[in-house]
Structure formats: structure tokens, C-alpha cells
Amino acid sequence: MQLGGILREMRKRAGLSQEDMAEALHMSISNISRFENDIYDIKAIDFFRWAKITNNPDVLMAIYAAIDVATQIEPITQMITGTITLLGGLI
């Protein structure tokens, strides 16, 4: 699975620049670019941190459930939001 485009979309939706993300992850801007262009594979721990920084736990859940995140990012967000609402916001 190529995660670069997903990482870029997550970052942009959070309103963060590559510089912001690099600072938050304590990495160089060039490493952020390499992740987003699928030159480097991102480590799991860095991916978890990326999702937390960009407030995208739904993407983590989608990947865990083997859902095609690239085509499902918006429906997944709506599904997760709906589930949390049904559970009274307990999650």
C-alpha cells in the first residue's frame, strides 16, 4: 500500500505545512516530503504519531480493518463520527 498520498491528505486537512509536521515529529522537512512521495516507508510509530498530530484516528482504524483508505477517507470519517454519536460520544 502506498501511504504517501494519504499522509499528505491527512496533513493538509489538518491545515499543517510540511514544516509544521517536521517540527511536530522532530524530523527534517525532507523526510516529511520523502514519506509523502513514497520514497521512504514510514515506521508504524511515526504513522501513529502522524495520525494523532493530524487528528485522524479514523485512518488508523481503516488501515487496521484493511479498508482502501485512499478511496474511503471521507466515508470512513462519516462512519466513525456516526458511530461515536450513536454511542453517546463514549469513545
C-alpha positions in Angstrom: 0.0 0.0 0.0 1.3 3.4 -0.9 0.7 5.7 2.0 2.3 8.9 0.7 -0.8 10.4 -0.7 -2.8 9.5 2.4 -0.2 11.1 4.6 -0.2 14.3 2.5 -4.0 14.4 2.6 -4.1 13.9 6.4 -1.6 16.7 6.8 -3.3 19.2 4.5 -6.7 18.5 6.1 -5.2 19.3 9.4 -4.0 22.7 8.0 -0.4 21.8 8.6 2.6 22.6 6.4 5.4 20.1 5.8 7.5 22.4 8.1 4.8 22.1 10.9 4.7 18.4 10.6 8.5 18.1 10.6 8.6 20.1 13.8 5.9 18.1 15.5 7.6 14.8 14.6 11.1 16.1 15.3 12.2 15.3 11.7 13.5 17.1 8.8 11.2 18.6 6.2 12.9 16.5 3.5 11.9 13.3 5.5 8.3 14.5 5.5 8.5 15.1 1.8 10.0 11.6 1.3 7.2 10.0 3.2 4.6 11.8 1.3 6.2 10.9 -2.0 6.6 7.2 -1.1 10.4 7.4 -1.2 10.7 6.4 2.4 8.5 3.9 4.2 7.1 5.4 7.4 7.6 3.5 10.6 4.5 2.4 12.5 5.2 4.6 15.5 5.7 7.6 13.3 2.5 6.8 11.4 0.6 6.6 14.7 2.1 10.0 15.8 1.2 11.4 12.3 -2.4 10.3 12.8 -2.5 11.8 16.3 -1.0 15.1 15.2 -3.4 15.4 12.3 -6.3 14.2 14.4 -7.1 11.2 12.0 -7.7 8.2 14.2 -10.3 7.1 11.5 -7.4 6.4 9.1 -5.7 4.2 11.6 -8.9 2.2 12.1 -9.4 1.9 8.3 -5.9 0.6 7.7 -6.3 -1.9 10.6 -9.6 -3.0 9.1 -7.9 -3.3 5.7 -10.2 -0.8 4.1 -8.9 1.1 1.0 -8.2 4.4 2.7 -7.4 6.3 -0.5 -10.9 6.0 -1.8 -12.7 5.8 1.5 -11.3 8.6 3.7 -14.4 10.8 3.7 -17.0 8.0 4.1 -14.8 6.5 6.9 -14.8 9.8 8.7 -18.6 10.0 8.5 -19.0 6.4 9.6 -16.7 6.8 12.7 -18.4 10.1 13.6 -21.8 8.4 13.3 -20.7 5.5 15.5 -19.4 7.8 18.2 -22.6 9.8 18.1 -24.7 6.5 18.4 -22.6 5.5 21.4 -23.2 8.9 23.0 -19.7 10.1 22.5 -18.2 7.5 24.8 -15.3 6.7 22.5 
